Amino acid sequence: MKRLIDAELLAWKDAKFRKPLLLRGARQVGKTYAAQQLGKQFQSFVQVNLESQPEARMIFEKDLDAKRIMRDLSLFATLPIIPGETLLFIDEIQITPNAVTALRYFYEQIPQLHVIAAGSLLDFAIEQIGIPVGRVESLYMYPLSFTEFLLSMNLDVLVQEILSHPAEEPISTPIHNKILSLLGEYIAIGGMPGVVECWIETKDPSRCFALHHALIDTYRQDFVKYAKKHQIKYVDIVFNSIPQQLGRKFKYSSIEGDYRKRELSPALDLLTTAGIAHKVTHSSGQGLPLGATIDPQCYKVTFLDVALSQALLGLELEAWFLNPMQQFVNKGELVEALIGQELLASANPHSKSQLYYWQRNAPSSTAEVDYLVQVGEKIIPIEVKSGTGTTLRSLHAYLEGHSNAPVGVRLSTQNYSQHDNIKSLPLYAISALRALLKAV
């Protein structure tokens, strides 16, 4: 399976100045697979899983001598670990906090050794014990993006067209419609690697949908691992509510039942730390960074994966195969969530990305722009249109009030075009957005 993170991992492998690497992201987004694929580029690969191999945990408990740890791990795995020739992969590292701390000493004592660590709930351990500042680097992973979905199906020629097509020139209508149809397929299948692999091998929607529900069960089973006993119920309640509130300000009062914000808000925080939920926070957009002018109490929430969010609601997904164009019109909130998912997947993987939107609540003059994105030193407002509507009142309102936004972007099912300072791009062009706007 082709992942864009592979190029980042190869660059890390060949870097002259390199630090131990943490692969971070939600459970089942492909962290272990990515490390194993990189391992094929080394003369030897040693993998230790601190969850499934509990006896290996003791290796990190004695002391933090990196050379002793390397020697013991080599004996435990019965494989040689040779700095410069071996990739050492420590999976589920969060199980043993001392192992996270040991990464610092690998960097200081054996800098030639390539070390990667990952864990499904790693960020919870990092919150508690921290990571050695300046001694470890991170790469963030998400579900497969739409372009990665196409690459996995060997549709490289379409990916090249999407990434290189000029923003001002319409694409051939048959090609445009074909890519939109594939985008509908992607929304139904989603970007979870195991589901995509099932789709490629079987083309059986029912088997893929069964995997969606299995993944949802896995995430639910994880609640007990990071929530306190009294919080588990609230985590499950918020988990179920997120798909119901896609595309609008998240309100705890909209959750059915007699629950209070002080009970539910920490539950949402736990889900965001687990990588299952992502906040889209209101920003005034008056300057950079966008996070400097936010209202932390005003946010939308998106789910890890658009297909999983539909499965959680119990929706039938076959319509995305039968009539994707009508689904784009009917499922505006889901299309908006798709764009958020794509923005995260296409962002700089070396730092944790955030999502922002803009809203004006003046009396008789409300307006909302779905996303604000930083491109260089510019802020680009994005409005997502699920149908073919041309009304862009909110986008115009934002551009008129923000001199640091030279252009606005409308994403819809329509072809490429430009009118004054608004670029109209097809939904599938979101993966090329930053490249298209660099010269603006």
Secondary structure as UniProt FT lines:
FT   HELIX           5..14
FT   STRAND          21..24
FT   TURN            27..28
FT   HELIX           31..39
FT   TURN            40..41
FT   STRAND          44..49
FT   TURN            50..52
FT   HELIX           54..60
FT   HELIX           66..77
FT   TURN            83..85
FT   STRAND          86..91
FT   HELIX           93..95
FT   HELIX           97..109
FT   TURN            111..112
FT   STRAND          114..118
FT   TURN            120..121
FT   HELIX           122..129
FT   TURN            133..135
FT   STRAND          137..140
FT   HELIX           146..152
FT   TURN            153..154
FT   HELIX           156..164
FT   TURN            167..168
FT   HELIX           173..189
FT   HELIX           193..202
FT   HELIX           205..226
FT   HELIX           229..231
FT   HELIX           232..241
FT   HELIX           242..245
FT   TURN            246..247
FT   HELIX           252..254
FT   HELIX           261..273
FT   TURN            274..275
FT   STRAND          277..283
FT   HELIX           290..293
FT   STRAND          294..303
FT   HELIX           306..312
FT   TURN            313..314
FT   HELIX           319..322
FT   HELIX           324..330
FT   HELIX           332..346
FT   TURN            349..350
FT   STRAND          355..362
FT   TURN            363..364
FT   STRAND          365..375
FT   TURN            376..377
FT   STRAND          378..384
FT   HELIX           393..401
FT   TURN            403..404
FT   STRAND          408..412
FT   STRAND          417..419
FT   TURN            420..421
FT   STRAND          422..426
FT   HELIX           427..432
FT   HELIX           433..437
FT   TURN            438..439
//
